[in-house]
Structure formats: structure tokens, C-alpha cells
């Protein structure tokens, strides 16, 4: 675990630079450019998906990287860095942190989360673990497993978590109030006001992605609002 990097994230703004294969900005060189732009803007860290993107970002950008690797297995709905194989590729690509699904969903091969975390601790003791969770109970369990940070990434994206349109600020506050592990607020944060509310609730840092790095989704949001407004006034 790297205590100095974790402390540097405090009150920081983390930008998630990701683009899926079917999206216009897909490509490691584009994500690296996005990360450089985020660094110029004052971001504290980058969250990135896939070894190739992580590697390219580390070559171009001096910020610490929270690495993930989205991989799908037939026997599980867990896809954020689901096994030690993805962890290994993320770490070898240069990620400073590895984030993984720490929800209660069944894992590939029915592996136990505690066994995966123990393996990471054994193989990569210098790599800090970020637990992506969706509920308070999952956060408490992650704390008991001695993860280094907890992120509310998956709240609203599992069938058993609250299906909210806005960020789950209540979850951020409940976990932060325990005072055990730094909490990263992530998920459906679109406006600076929501970001500030997350900090007020006790977030160690805030992660924003879609609202900054996925222009097609930004445009969709504006178009939807414009059409609704024009339609209601015509």
C-alpha cells in the first residue's frame, strides 16, 4: 500500500478516462491525450480501463492511475478486474492502484473475494486496492478485508443496490462516517454542486467520468433537455 499516494488524493478530483470499443473516442492514444488534458486542468489522478490504455497514459501523464480491466466471464456478472489474471495485467501495465468489483455478486469460478484480495496482497504488496462497491454492507465487508480505499462506483449498477438517478451521496456519507477507510465518491456525478456535496458528505476524493470524457453522452444529455424544453414551450 502506498500511503503517500493515498494522502495526495485527499480533496482531489479524479478523472475517469475510458472509452469502450464501440465508442468514437476508443483508442489508447486518445485516452492518453484525455489524461494529459485532465492533468493540465489540475486532476489528482486518472482512472483507466485496460492494460493498453493504462500503459499509454503512464507514458504521457505523470498522475497516479487507478487501473481496472473490464473482462466478462460466462459464469459471473462481475466484470471490473474480476480475477488475479486481470489484476496482474493492470499492475504490470503500471497502475498505481487496482480497483476491483467488491460487491456480493458471485465471482468467476465462484472464487471468494477474500481469497483474491489475499492473493493481491501476496503478489503485489505495493499496489493499493480500491474496492468498488454498491451498498453500505458491501463497504463494511470491504473494510473488514483491509482494502485501502472504497469507491461507490457500482451503486445503482447492481440489482440489489438503490436505483438512483443522482449520485448515492447518502452511501458516501454513511461509509465516510465510519472513519475506517478513505471513500471515493463515484457514479452519476454530473454537476459541480453534486461533486461538492460528496465532499461535504466526507468523500476523500471524487471521481467523474462520463460528464467529462464521454462527449456523446454529454451531447445526448443536452439534446434531451433542449427537446424537452422546446417541446414544452411550443
BAFI-3210 file (N, C-alpha, C; in Angstrom, 3 decimals, decimal comma, padded with zeros to 6 digits):
// residues 234
n [1|2|3|4|5|6|7|8|9|10|11|12|13|14|15|16|17|18|19|20|21|22|23|24|25|26|27|28|29|30|31|32|33|34|35|36|37|38|39|40|41|42|43|44|45|46|47|48|49|50|51|52|53|54|55|56|57|58|59|60|61|62|63|64|65|66|67|68|69|70|71|72|73|74|75|76|77|78|79|80|81|82|83|84|85|86|87|88|89|90|91|92|93|94|95|96|97|98|99|100|101|102|103|104|105|106|107|108|109|110|111|112|113|114|115|116|117|118|119|120|121|122|123|124|125|126|127|128|129|130|131|132|133|134|135|136|137|138|139|140|141|142|143|144|145|146|147|148|149|150|151|152|153|154|155|156|157|158|159|160|161|162|163|164|165|166|167|168|169|170|171|172|173|174|175|176|177|178|179|180|181|182|183|184|185|186|187|188|189|190|191|192|193|194|195|196|197|198|199|200|201|202|203|204|205|206|207|208|209|210|211|212|213|214|215|216|217|218|219|220|221|222|223|224|225|226|227|228|229|230|231|232|233|234]
n.u [000,841|000,503|000,894|001,498|000,604|-002,122|-002,730|-002,203|-004,362|-006,369|-009,122|-009,090|-009,661|-010,635|-010,286|-012,033|-010,943|-012,159|-013,143|-015,283|-015,084|-016,916|-017,254|-016,764|-014,348|-012,645|-009,495|-006,100|-004,259|-005,907|-007,139|-004,901|-004,263|-006,532|-006,126|-003,829|-004,900|-006,636|-004,770|-003,490|-005,585|-005,669|-006,329|-006,233|-005,718|-006,025|-008,505|-008,486|-009,174|-008,142|-005,088|-003,569|-004,458|-003,823|-001,023|-000,262|-001,227|000,361|002,786|002,543|001,489|001,844|000,351|-000,971|-002,455|-005,543|-006,176|-008,223|-009,660|-011,902|-013,526|-015,311|-016,927|-018,458|-019,764|-020,362|-021,456|-019,715|-017,401|-015,443|-012,144|-012,009|-010,554|-007,405|-005,840|-006,520|-005,859|-003,086|-002,310|-003,089|-001,488|001,085|001,014|001,449|-000,217|-000,997|-002,841|-005,179|-008,426|-011,288|-014,248|-016,085|-018,496|-021,381|-021,955|-021,733|-018,559|-016,276|-015,715|-016,570|-014,912|-013,712|-013,986|-012,286|-010,143|-009,085|-008,230|-006,317|-004,469|-003,665|-002,427|-000,302|001,087|001,421|002,360|002,871|000,880|-002,006|-005,338|-008,473|-011,781|-014,569|-017,831|-021,399|-023,280|-023,903|-023,437|-021,703|-019,544|-018,792|-018,018|-015,839|-014,118|-013,542|-011,979|-009,666|-009,104|-007,683|-008,884|-012,289|-014,728|-017,719|-018,587|-020,311|-022,869|-026,229|-025,781|-025,905|-028,262|-029,212|-028,761|-029,604|-031,577|-030,831|-031,165|-029,449|-026,208|-025,156|-025,094|-025,750|-024,774|-022,025|-021,672|-022,450|-020,514|-018,165|-018,497|-017,789|-015,088|-012,961|-011,743|-010,523|-012,923|-013,994|-016,037|-018,159|-019,958|-022,588|-022,204|-022,680|-022,686|-021,007|-022,029|-023,024|-020,663|-019,407|-021,168|-020,641|-018,054|-018,705|-020,104|-018,127|-016,337|-013,171|-012,007|-013,247|-014,604|-015,046|-016,400|-018,071|-019,371|-017,336|-015,530|-016,876|-018,099|-020,280|-022,283|-022,586|-023,552|-025,955|-027,351|-027,695|-029,168|-031,506|-032,522|-032,874|-034,760|-036,885|-037,422|-037,990|-040,125|-042,030|-042,577|-043,651]
n.v [-001,198|002,213|004,808|007,505|008,200|007,794|009,742|011,995|012,083|013,211|015,362|015,629|015,683|013,250|011,954|009,879|008,196|006,664|004,650|002,647|-000,129|000,314|003,021|006,456|007,676|005,631|004,158|003,926|006,022|008,214|008,196|008,613|011,219|012,470|012,053|013,604|016,129|016,274|016,288|018,754|020,357|020,121|017,745|015,097|012,434|009,623|007,437|004,413|002,084|-001,091|-002,760|-001,701|000,960|001,956|001,677|003,446|005,868|006,164|006,585|009,108|010,820|012,205|011,683|009,654|006,435|004,829|001,670|-000,455|-003,433|-004,318|-007,251|-009,974|-012,847|-016,002|-017,215|-015,327|-012,090|-010,219|-007,891|-005,936|-005,909|-008,811|-011,183|-012,615|-012,693|-010,461|-008,485|-008,810|-008,010|-005,346|-004,253|-004,788|-003,144|-000,730|000,546|002,398|001,982|-000,679|-001,295|-003,152|-005,133|-005,398|-006,317|-008,240|-010,032|-013,156|-014,486|-015,059|-018,502|-018,979|-017,908|-016,721|-013,437|-012,616|-014,354|-013,534|-010,929|-011,528|-012,794|-010,717|-009,064|-010,682|-011,084|-008,529|-006,416|-003,664|-002,417|-000,522|-001,273|-000,665|-000,829|-001,401|-000,816|-001,376|-001,100|-000,209|-002,362|-003,928|-002,219|-002,184|-004,823|-004,827|-003,138|-004,776|-006,593|-005,294|-003,455|-000,663|001,677|002,722|002,772|004,198|003,299|001,305|001,588|001,480|000,080|-002,573|-005,229|-005,264|-002,860|000,616|002,127|004,854|008,109|010,162|010,852|008,545|009,907|009,614|007,053|007,521|009,258|007,623|005,589|007,102|008,202|006,180|006,302|004,634|003,845|005,638|007,224|007,107|009,008|008,083|007,771|008,657|011,415|014,547|017,322|020,230|020,987|018,604|017,239|018,794|018,333|015,683|015,866|017,331|015,372|013,780|012,583|011,359|011,811|012,691|011,036|011,568|010,764|010,141|012,659|014,269|012,985|011,578|012,564|011,984|011,165|013,434|015,237|013,925|014,268|017,059|017,434|016,007|017,518|019,983|019,367|018,608|020,992|022,787|021,463|021,605|024,274|024,955]
n.w [000,000|-000,798|001,088|000,760|-001,812|-001,501|000,391|-001,132|-002,783|-001,333|-001,071|-003,756|-007,345|-009,439|-012,652|-014,785|-017,481|-020,011|-022,773|-024,567|-026,923|-028,980|-029,078|-030,144|-029,245|-028,660|-028,074|-027,201|-027,495|-027,649|-025,146|-023,580|-024,338|-023,348|-020,619|-020,230|-020,711|-018,553|-016,498|-016,980|-016,294|-013,566|-012,268|-009,814|-010,124|-012,380|-013,606|-015,296|-017,948|-018,980|-019,873|-022,049|-022,352|-019,814|-019,795|-021,913|-020,919|-018,613|-019,834|-020,904|-019,025|-015,772|-013,552|-010,821|-011,446|-011,268|-011,926|-013,920|-015,345|-017,562|-017,936|-019,192|-017,969|-018,533|-016,395|-014,472|-013,280|-012,518|-013,600|-013,408|-013,188|-012,553|-011,824|-010,670|-012,905|-014,500|-012,662|-012,538|-015,152|-015,127|-013,082|-014,101|-016,280|-015,196|-013,351|-010,404|-008,451|-008,013|-008,964|-008,081|-008,503|-005,646|-004,797|-003,673|-005,622|-007,360|-008,126|-010,923|-011,519|-009,010|-007,081|-003,956|-002,646|-000,567|-000,896|-003,341|-002,687|-000,728|-002,367|-004,039|-002,155|-001,467|-003,911|-004,985|-003,071|-002,924|-004,276|-004,086|-003,087|-004,443|-003,557|-005,384|-004,720|-004,072|-002,089|001,375|003,128|001,624|001,554|004,260|004,546|002,789|004,166|006,348|005,071|004,724|002,623|000,760|-000,154|-000,664|-003,190|-004,401|-006,809|-008,001|-007,044|-007,794|-010,057|-009,645|-009,141|-006,540|-005,322|-004,516|-006,999|-008,329|-009,826|-009,348|-007,785|-005,233|-002,570|000,064|000,656|000,417|002,597|004,809|004,786|004,977|007,490|009,182|009,439|008,783|006,309|003,478|001,376|-001,936|-003,964|-006,513|-009,562|-011,545|-011,220|-012,233|-012,053|-010,691|-008,270|-007,215|-006,917|-004,911|-002,825|-002,316|-001,244|001,034|002,340|003,203|001,444|000,385|-002,047|-005,321|-008,118|-011,526|-014,677|-017,192|-017,482|-018,262|-020,026|-022,004|-024,692|-026,392|-024,659|-023,130|-025,036|-025,715|-023,332|-023,228|-025,611|-025,033|-022,909|-024,171|-026,190|-024,598|-023,285|-025,425|-026,599|-024,555|-024,498|-026,890]
ca.u [000,000|001,269|000,191|001,711|-000,296|-003,489|-002,869|-002,203|-005,695|-007,331|-009,783|-008,724|-010,627|-010,118|-010,984|-012,090|-010,738|-012,496|-013,991|-015,490|-014,684|-017,891|-017,409|-015,920|-013,034|-011,887|-008,104|-005,215|-003,640|-006,917|-007,295|-003,701|-004,425|-007,556|-005,495|-002,945|-005,762|-007,107|-003,634|-003,330|-006,682|-005,491|-006,804|-005,331|-005,424|-006,790|-009,000|-008,386|-009,555|-007,370|-003,630|-003,001|-004,746|-003,048|000,376|-000,106|-001,442|001,541|003,885|002,292|000,893|002,565|-000,592|-001,214|-003,549|-006,362|-006,370|-009,205|-009,693|-013,248|-013,452|-016,578|-016,890|-019,790|-020,390|-020,418|-021,773|-018,601|-016,571|-014,383|-010,948|-012,653|-009,686|-005,995|-005,242|-006,701|-005,063|-001,687|-002,109|-003,235|-000,296|002,248|000,892|001,938|-001,208|-000,591|-003,927|-006,026|-009,805|-011,977|-015,612|-016,150|-019,902|-021,713|-022,241|-020,894|-017,382|-015,894|-015,197|-017,036|-013,802|-014,075|-013,350|-011,181|-009,000|-008,491|-007,531|-005,118|-003,519|-003,105|-001,518|000,890|001,833|001,675|002,187|002,980|-000,267|-003,164|-006,576|-009,707|-012,954|-015,773|-018,969|-022,697|-024,125|-023,225|-022,988|-020,510|-018,468|-018,365|-017,262|-014,556|-013,290|-013,081|-010,969|-008,470|-008,796|-007,063|-009,888|-013,584|-015,388|-019,151|-018,726|-021,327|-024,210|-027,170|-025,412|-026,170|-029,707|-029,571|-028,434|-030,620|-031,559|-030,980|-030,728|-028,390|-025,161|-025,562|-024,348|-026,016|-023,821|-020,723|-021,680|-022,501|-019,218|-017,162|-018,703|-017,143|-013,716|-012,056|-011,048|-010,890|-014,024|-014,070|-017,406|-018,173|-021,197|-023,668|-021,901|-022,717|-022,566|-020,062|-022,756|-023,056|-019,289|-019,164|-021,972|-019,904|-017,003|-019,359|-020,523|-016,943|-015,532|-011,735|-011,842|-014,407|-014,286|-016,012|-016,003|-018,963|-019,679|-016,155|-014,739|-017,696|-018,861|-021,554|-023,260|-022,813|-024,427|-027,275|-027,999|-028,113|-030,224|-032,719|-033,028|-033,338|-036,001|-037,942|-037,761|-038,629|-041,410|-042,983|-042,881|-044,212]
ca.v [000,000|003,454|005,799|008,862|008,425|007,899|011,054|013,013|012,113|013,869|016,547|015,694|015,440|012,150|011,875|008,550|008,273|005,360|004,596|001,266|-000,402|000,827|004,460|007,242|008,034|004,441|004,163|004,267|007,335|009,231|008,212|009,243|012,662|012,896|012,081|014,777|017,302|016,271|016,709|020,196|021,016|020,031|016,484|014,466|011,076|009,129|006,065|003,961|000,704|-001,967|-002,598|-000,850|002,358|002,297|001,838|004,665|007,010|006,299|007,099|010,503|011,594|011,939|011,439|008,251|005,813|003,756|000,800|-001,535|-004,174|-004,869|-008,557|-010,665|-014,297|-016,566|-017,690|-014,268|-010,730|-009,374|-007,622|-004,968|-006,604|-009,895|-012,255|-012,263|-012,528|-009,055|-007,707|-008,896|-007,193|-003,940|-003,868|-004,809|-002,003|000,450|001,175|002,618|001,368|-001,578|-001,287|-004,371|-005,328|-006,000|-006,494|-009,595|-010,870|-014,345|-014,191|-016,117|-019,700|-018,945|-017,526|-015,859|-012,121|-012,564|-015,081|-012,675|-009,835|-012,118|-013,065|-009,419|-008,633|-011,525|-010,924|-007,113|-005,729|-002,211|-001,913|-000,228|-001,883|000,123|-001,704|-000,848|-001,444|-000,824|-000,925|000,016|-003,648|-004,326|-001,358|-002,663|-006,061|-004,468|-002,615|-005,926|-007,294|-004,449|-002,742|000,626|002,705|002,225|003,652|003,903|003,121|000,376|001,861|001,690|-000,769|-003,964|-005,345|-005,166|-001,528|001,620|002,551|006,298|008,919|011,046|010,155|007,990|010,700|009,013|005,948|008,148|009,770|006,533|004,914|008,052|008,428|005,105|006,743|003,482|003,792|006,769|006,916|007,808|009,135|007,867|007,273|009,593|012,778|015,354|018,761|020,609|021,020|017,231|016,963|019,462|017,642|014,463|016,272|017,693|014,124|013,123|011,899|011,632|012,365|012,466|010,538|011,877|010,225|010,424|014,092|014,970|012,299|010,861|013,649|011,557|011,148|014,839|015,796|013,308|014,887|018,398|017,318|015,589|018,666|021,010|018,908|018,652|022,408|023,362|020,817|022,062|025,701|025,197]
ca.w [000,000|-000,905|001,904|000,262|-002,944|-000,980|001,028|-002,184|-003,401|-000,448|-001,632|-005,163|-008,411|-010,247|-013,935|-015,372|-018,927|-020,560|-023,962|-024,979|-028,297|-029,949|-028,879|-031,062|-028,717|-028,276|-028,540|-026,086|-027,711|-027,328|-023,692|-023,029|-024,544|-022,399|-019,304|-020,200|-020,571|-017,169|-015,669|-017,151|-015,598|-012,120|-011,707|-008,853|-010,577|-013,521|-013,567|-016,683|-018,199|-019,869|-019,781|-023,109|-022,010|-018,621|-020,203|-022,696|-020,028|-017,758|-020,644|-021,275|-017,927|-014,530|-012,460|-010,456|-012,185|-010,708|-013,078|-013,944|-016,612|-017,716|-018,597|-018,957|-017,867|-018,742|-015,158|-013,466|-013,704|-012,088|-014,783|-013,130|-012,708|-011,819|-011,327|-010,498|-014,228|-014,871|-011,710|-012,969|-016,346|-014,726|-012,322|-014,990|-017,193|-014,493|-012,469|-009,015|-007,689|-008,781|-008,489|-008,448|-008,014|-004,313|-004,461|-003,230|-006,787|-007,497|-008,915|-011,867|-010,871|-007,609|-006,208|-002,841|-002,700|000,392|-001,453|-004,360|-002,013|-000,133|-003,456|-004,454|-001,087|-001,522|-005,163|-005,298|-001,791|-003,048|-005,028|-003,240|-003,578|-004,375|-003,591|-005,997|-004,031|-004,450|-000,908|002,649|003,651|000,872|002,017|005,578|004,319|002,187|005,262|007,129|004,273|004,758|001,380|001,035|-000,413|-001,122|-004,140|-004,540|-008,261|-008,500|-006,518|-008,888|-011,185|-009,271|-008,919|-005,127|-004,800|-004,843|-008,405|-008,242|-010,969|-008,866|-007,025|-003,940|-001,578|001,382|000,820|000,672|003,961|005,791|004,836|005,464|008,924|009,934|009,689|008,686|005,029|002,622|000,478|-003,210|-004,473|-007,965|-010,122|-011,893|-010,783|-013,456|-011,818|-009,644|-006,997|-006,710|-006,508|-003,631|-001,815|-001,973|-000,310|002,292|002,989|003,742|000,432|000,345|-003,391|-006,182|-009,458|-012,564|-015,959|-018,321|-017,605|-018,765|-021,055|-022,986|-025,310|-026,957|-023,568|-022,763|-026,071|-025,542|-022,178|-023,637|-026,621|-024,339|-022,158|-025,136|-026,810|-023,578|-023,051|-026,623|-026,767|-023,548|-024,682|-028,219]
c.u [000,879|000,518|000,338|000,798|-001,738|-003,711|-002,906|-003,558|-006,697|-007,795|-009,448|-009,883|-010,019|-010,947|-010,882|-012,028|-010,953|-013,342|-014,071|-015,206|-015,633|-018,110|-016,404|-014,512|-012,202|-010,480|-007,186|-004,562|-004,625|-007,104|-006,074|-003,772|-005,457|-006,965|-004,572|-003,758|-006,279|-006,001|-003,419|-004,418|-006,610|-006,018|-005,754|-004,907|-006,317|-007,289|-009,077|-008,660|-008,667|-005,871|-003,058|-003,264|-003,909|-001,594|000,595|-000,276|-000,219|002,749|003,767|001,927|001,580|001,651|-000,664|-002,456|-004,223|-006,729|-007,456|-009,054|-011,056|-013,177|-014,695|-016,365|-018,316|-020,510|-020,535|-020,802|-020,724|-017,669|-015,467|-013,220|-011,358|-011,734|-008,241|-005,309|-005,345|-005,901|-003,613|-001,418|-002,189|-001,975|000,928|002,214|001,313|000,958|-000,676|-001,597|-004,616|-007,416|-010,489|-013,368|-015,552|-017,606|-020,138|-022,070|-021,266|-019,766|-017,080|-015,277|-015,594|-015,896|-014,292|-013,296|-012,150|-009,939|-008,299|-007,686|-006,251|-004,049|-002,860|-002,092|-000,202|001,744|002,253|001,485|002,244|001,777|-001,465|-004,433|-007,748|-010,878|-014,132|-016,976|-020,266|-023,616|-023,266|-022,643|-021,747|-019,313|-017,910|-017,552|-015,893|-013,592|-012,709|-012,001|-009,702|-008,104|-008,270|-007,998|-011,175|-014,182|-016,839|-019,539|-019,980|-022,702|-025,142|-026,900|-025,411|-027,662|-030,137|-029,235|-029,509|-030,472|-031,867|-030,557|-029,541|-027,320|-025,689|-024,754|-024,575|-025,038|-022,425|-020,635|-021,657|-021,158|-018,129|-017,269|-018,074|-015,690|-012,672|-011,153|-011,439|-011,940|-013,928|-015,527|-017,357|-019,545|-022,263|-023,440|-021,752|-022,388|-021,616|-020,745|-022,822|-021,681|-019,010|-019,967|-021,306|-018,767|-017,591|-019,785|-019,339|-016,081|-014,066|-011,374|-013,083|-013,938|-015,405|-015,501|-016,878|-019,186|-018,517|-015,584|-015,558|-018,621|-020,190|-022,647|-023,575|-023,783|-025,844|-028,053|-028,513|-029,275|-031,553|-033,358|-033,594|-034,667|-037,164|-038,391|-038,502|-040,013|-042,466|-043,398|-043,518|-045,738]
c.v [001,252|004,571|007,204|009,168|008,593|009,264|012,174|013,119|012,932|015,203|016,734|015,364|014,417|012,036|010,456|008,675|006,893|005,528|003,147|001,112|000,195|002,336|005,240|007,520|006,829|004,496|004,651|005,630|008,460|009,332|008,834|010,752|013,230|013,012|013,286|016,054|017,415|016,732|018,210|020,973|020,921|018,764|015,870|013,077|010,750|007,722|005,590|002,473|000,076|-001,696|-001,648|000,621|002,810|002,560|003,147|005,909|007,237|006,827|008,606|011,406|011,221|011,637|009,959|007,727|004,731|002,857|-000,230|-002,259|-004,844|-006,143|-009,346|-012,181|-014,842|-016,912|-016,608|-012,936|-009,733|-009,156|-006,589|-005,679|-007,844|-010,955|-011,763|-012,071|-011,074|-008,139|-007,663|-007,987|-005,705|-003,453|-003,799|-003,678|-000,697|001,134|001,290|002,019|000,353|-001,559|-002,558|-004,422|-006,050|-006,099|-007,940|-010,515|-012,045|-014,072|-015,329|-017,310|-019,818|-018,661|-016,605|-014,546|-012,064|-013,288|-014,246|-011,553|-010,349|-012,362|-011,767|-008,934|-009,402|-011,221|-009,480|-006,255|-004,208|-001,587|-001,722|-000,749|-000,944|-000,840|-000,959|-001,572|-000,762|-000,579|-000,685|-001,290|-004,145|-003,482|-001,812|-003,946|-005,756|-003,920|-003,766|-006,718|-006,462|-003,850|-001,354|001,805|002,014|003,252|003,216|003,665|002,375|000,563|002,224|000,819|-002,257|-004,059|-005,140|-003,802|-000,522|002,110|004,047|006,971|009,791|010,241|009,658|008,666|010,163|007,876|006,480|008,584|008,674|005,836|005,832|008,242|007,331|005,443|005,648|003,514|005,018|006,345|007,773|007,833|008,996|007,363|008,340|011,000|013,630|016,816|019,047|020,641|019,622|016,821|017,553|018,807|016,342|014,777|016,636|016,450|013,334|012,390|012,323|012,297|012,023|012,053|010,934|011,353|010,719|011,911|014,893|014,310|011,493|011,862|013,219|011,534|012,571|015,476|015,228|013,991|016,282|018,334|016,935|016,750|019,730|020,616|018,952|020,085|023,028|022,771|021,320|023,502|025,987|025,044]
c.w [000,000|-000,174|001,335|-000,915|-002,483|-000,356|-000,010|-002,889|-002,588|-001,022|-003,111|-006,086|-009,357|-011,517|-014,487|-016,890|-019,531|-021,818|-024,410|-026,480|-029,333|-029,828|-029,730|-030,547|-028,275|-028,884|-027,441|-026,265|-027,392|-025,815|-023,008|-023,185|-023,579|-020,992|-019,165|-020,032|-019,149|-016,223|-015,770|-016,403|-014,088|-011,479|-010,785|-009,293|-011,764|-013,201|-015,023|-016,789|-019,280|-019,756|-020,816|-022,829|-020,827|-018,996|-020,944|-021,833|-019,138|-018,536|-020,875|-020,105|-016,623|-013,344|-012,090|-011,175|-011,344|-011,892|-012,872|-015,275|-016,696|-018,557|-018,209|-018,988|-017,926|-017,439|-014,092|-014,086|-013,231|-013,281|-014,544|-012,447|-011,905|-011,222|-011,218|-011,849|-014,696|-013,943|-012,161|-014,173|-016,030|-014,012|-013,231|-016,012|-016,523|-013,571|-011,044|-008,044|-008,599|-008,151|-008,972|-007,837|-006,678|-003,851|-004,018|-004,392|-006,851|-008,486|-009,901|-011,142|-009,421|-006,628|-005,105|-002,932|-001,763|-000,127|-002,528|-003,712|-001,354|-001,191|-003,928|-003,431|-001,153|-002,741|-005,434|-004,050|-001,875|-003,759|-004,102|-003,902|-003,354|-004,526|-004,207|-005,411|-004,456|-003,264|000,331|003,189|002,920|001,262|003,350|005,430|003,735|003,241|006,067|006,403|004,076|003,392|001,734|000,813|-000,850|-002,065|-004,324|-006,002|-008,690|-007,874|-007,670|-010,091|-010,832|-008,968|-007,481|-004,516|-005,208|-006,286|-008,472|-009,542|-010,607|-008,127|-005,680|-002,831|-000,172|001,657|001,114|002,131|005,013|005,918|005,380|006,969|009,785|010,254|009,580|007,465|004,211|001,589|-000,787|-003,651|-005,993|-008,378|-010,290|-011,349|-012,041|-013,228|-010,668|-008,285|-006,379|-006,206|-005,123|-002,505|-001,393|-001,000|001,045|003,077|003,532|002,741|000,522|-000,979|-004,195|-007,562|-010,411|-013,896|-017,092|-018,550|-018,184|-020,015|-022,058|-023,679|-025,902|-025,889|-023,096|-023,746|-025,940|-024,411|-022,533|-024,629|-025,972|-023,583|-023,088|-025,755|-025,843|-023,355|-024,231|-026,830|-025,793|-023,749|-026,033|-028,222]
res [x|x|x|x|x|x|x|x|x|x|x|x|x|x|x|x|x|x|x|x|x|x|x|x|x|x|x|x|x|x|x|x|x|x|x|x|x|x|x|x|x|x|x|x|x|x|x|x|x|x|x|x|x|x|x|x|x|x|x|x|x|x|x|x|x|x|x|x|x|x|x|x|x|x|x|x|x|x|x|x|x|x|x|x|x|x|x|x|x|x|x|x|x|x|x|x|x|x|x|x|x|x|x|x|x|x|x|x|x|x|x|x|x|x|x|x|x|x|x|x|x|x|x|x|x|x|x|x|x|x|x|x|x|x|x|x|x|x|x|x|x|x|x|x|x|x|x|x|x|x|x|x|x|x|x|x|x|x|x|x|x|x|x|x|x|x|x|x|x|x|x|x|x|x|x|x|x|x|x|x|x|x|x|x|x|x|x|x|x|x|x|x|x|x|x|x|x|x|x|x|x|x|x|x|x|x|x|x|x|x|x|x|x|x|x|x|x|x|x|x|x|x|x|x|x|x|x|x|x|x|x|x|x|x]
***
